[in-house]
């Protein structure tokens, strides 16, 4: 991703965290449509899910339109580089 000109350090840092525990942002491409996803992972990928009597959300996702840190319209700003930012492999299929 060295050729990517980031809108701000916040988005760059959270893109680099994709697939790890905590919050991240990445692009998902489905059928020619690209969306930006804000994802939260509660545990690392290879850690056993804890036993609980309650439902646990291990991974949560939501689509976003604007950068949470600087407010730029993500799709417009990153349009030429959407394929470069695609991490569809991390997206949780519903």
N, C-alpha and C positions, 0 to 999 in steps of 0.2 A: 504494500500500500504506500510505498515511498513516493509515488507520483501524485497521490491524493493531496489536494489543497483543502485542508479542513476549515470549517467555518469557525471553530474555536477549539481550545484545548480540552474542554469538557467532553465534547462529542468524540474527539480523537481518542481520549483515554477510555471512554466507555465502549467504543468500537473495538479497541484492542483487548478488552475484557470479555469479549463474546465467547461463550462456552464455559466460562469459569463462574465460580460462586460470586453472587452479588448482582448488581445491575449492569446491563450492557445494551447497546443499540447496534442493529445491523439491518441489512436489506434482505427481503425475501422476494423472490420472483416466482410467480405462479401464473402460467398461461399467458405470458407476455406482460403481465401487470406487476409492477414493483411496489412494495410497501416498506415503510420503515417500522421496525418492531423494537419496542422497549421491552426487554426481558429481565426477569429476576429469577435467579437460581438459588434456592435455599441451602443446597449442599453441593459439594464437589461431585463431578460425574461418576467417579468410581467408589463413592462412599455408600455403604448400605443405608437404606431408608429406615429410620427409627420406627420401632413399634409404638403404636398409639391407638387409643380407643376413639380418637377424634379424626376427622378427615384432615389430611395435610396437603397443602399446595406446595409441591416440590419445585415446580417451575410455573411462573405466571408470565403472561404476555399481553401486550396491548399495542395497537397500531397508533403511531404518532404522526403528526403533520409538520410540527415545528420543533426546532432544537430546544430542549429544556433549559439550556444555559444562555444562548444568545438570541433565540427567537427566530432565526432564519427559517424560511420555508424550505424544508429538507428536499423534497422532490425537485423543486426548481433549481436549487443550488447544486445538487449532486447529479442532475440529469445526465451529463456526459459520462459519469463514472459509476452508474448504478450497477453495472455488471461486475465491476471491480470490487464493489462493496457487498456483493451478494454472499450471504451465508445461509442459504436455504436449508442446509444440512442441520442447522441448529433449531430450526422452527419446529414447534410442537404441532402436529396435525390434530385437528379437532374432529 
